[in-house]
Amino acid sequence: MRQRLSDTATEMFLERGFDAVRVSEIAQACGVSEKTVFNYFPTKESLILDLGESTMAALRSALAQPDRAPVEAVLRILSDELSAMTSWVAAQEDSVQAAAMIQRFGALTRSTPSLRAYHRDMTDRLIAAASEVLAQRTGMGPDDPEPQIAATALLGLWPIQFQSLRKYLDGKRTPVQVHTAVTADVRRAAELISTGLASFAGLKPTSRP
C-alpha cells in the first residue's frame, strides 16, 4: 500500500503539478481514506520524496563501521541508490520514456517551493545524523567543527550525483553508460573530500583483527 500510494501520488503530481493535487484525491484514487495516506506518510511532500528515511538508516549504519573510511561508506550508499534507479530504467519497456520521467521528477522537485524546502530539511537531518555518528567514532561532540564539516562535505556528494544524472540521463545513453558516467563524476568529487578527511585522524579506518 505504501508503494502504491507513492507511485499514484508521483504520477498525479507529474501530470498536474504538486500544488494542484490534493491528498484526498490521491486517497480516492487508491481506494483508501485520507487518514490512511497520512498513516503511511506524515506529509504531502513525503509522498514523493520518500527515500530520506532509508538513506538515513543506511548512512548511520555505514558511517559507524570503523573498518571503512567515511567516503567509501557514502560512495557505497550512493552506488546502491544509483543502481536502483538505472536498473529501474533498464527494466522499463521504453527506457527513453523512463529517463524522461526521472528528468520530469527532478524538474518538479526543483520548481516546487515546498518540495525544495522539504528536501533541504531532510538534508539538514542527514547532516546532523552523520555528524553524530562521526563524533561518536572520533570521541568528539557532534557540534565540534570537524564532524560538522566532514558530515556536510559527505552529504554534498548527493547533489553531485543528482546533477550528474540530469546531465547523462538524456535518453541517448544506456542505463549502464549512465551509471558509469555518473559514478565517475561522483568519485571525482569524492577524491577532493578524501584529501581533506585524511587529516582527520579519528576517521581513518581501522583494520579488522
Secondary structure, DSSP 8 states (H G I E B T S, - for coil): -HHHHHHHHHHHHHHH-TTT--HHHHHHHHTS-HHHHHHH-SSSGGGTS--HHHHHHHHHHHHT-TTS-HHHHHHHHHHHHHHHHHHHHHHSS-HHHHHHHHHHHHHHHHH-HHHHHHHHHHHHHHHHHHHHHHHHHHT--TTSHHHHHHHHHHHTHHHHHHHHHHHH-SSSS-HHHHHHHHHHHHHHHHHHHHHHHTT-GGGS-----
